[in-house]
Amino acid sequence: MWIHGLPNGFSDLGHEVLVSGPLTEGRIKEILSFFQPELIITMGHTKEHTKEKQDWLRKYIQPLQIPHIYWATEDPGYTFTFTLPYIETVRPDFVFTICQSRVPFYKERGIKAAHLDFGYHSSINFPTINHSFYEAALAVIANGYPMLYEKKPDHFRFGALNTLISPFLVNDMRIDFWGRYWEDMGHIIGKNIPDEWIHGYVSYEEANKIYSSAKIILGVQNHTTQVTQRTFEVLGAGGLLLTNDTPEVRRLFNPGHDLLVTSSPKETIILVQEYLKNPKELAKIRENGIKSVSKYSYTERARYMIDTLVNESILSSEKANRDGKGKTTLFIDLLKESFDLHKIEPGDTLWAISRNYNVSIDYLKRLNELTTDLIEEDDYLKIREKD
């Protein structure tokens, strides 16, 4: 998902961007040696953020004195359980956070920080023609997260779901769901969702077809202090978004002009009934949303990041400005030019891969700079150099 956003914003500004993909200790060294970056950005909270990989980042980046920026996209929910421990281990030079209230929080702790919202990129979040397969009066593209409910039943997200989704289920009004875990959400949202309404996972690259084809997108917010990434993406793709009425949504957008907001189940039903009867008004809000969200593109986000880092004397003006056309490259694509690769599938072992390609385990470990026999699903192994 991240590949299509901020990296392309930097390349729009003329910069060369390399996306690392899965990290091993050897790969970190290889990337730093080959690409010699002038700026490193890490972001999110994924399986690439293990304690071991954090230690590698600090070990190999700090001695090179390359500016390292962390974008805290899981604030405020995981500030204490993940972001702060990450910062303390990796020690980035600057932190951007999607939550404004976390900026003074970090600064009080001696951590340089600034606010940076999510955004969208027109290469992936753009209006399309209507696709009959995705046509719907109401659509939800999100995951249910019943496992989060077990840990935090009072999380804002679940109240938001009951405002946006539950009133339609109670009244047997169809919603088409794309995403995971919705079949397990009945006890949380008040009623089981009929199987024929649930369509399962949809790829990130395909989502804009749903945004463009459904009449109204129901987009749940997770907190009152920041807005979800999907908020920007739906509007960028020309979707009509109905979301929860929060201060941050109102700070960024004009309800009734760019999108619709609701504060109660009753208001949700009234808004949907009103606007489904008025396609001209729906079309007008869609167009307004596209215009209003344009200032929140990842190109503008990248420009803001660069300006902030220059003002903080973390990045020089010379390195900040580039002429000509930039590009975004996946490191795995560079590897494919020089090596035969094997994508690691579920159940693969280093022993089985070595037998399949008739090479020794020791050879594979040397070629990939592996210190153990452990390999990770969805990563790639170099098998041999190409002629």
Disulfide bonds with the S-S distance in Angstrom:
none
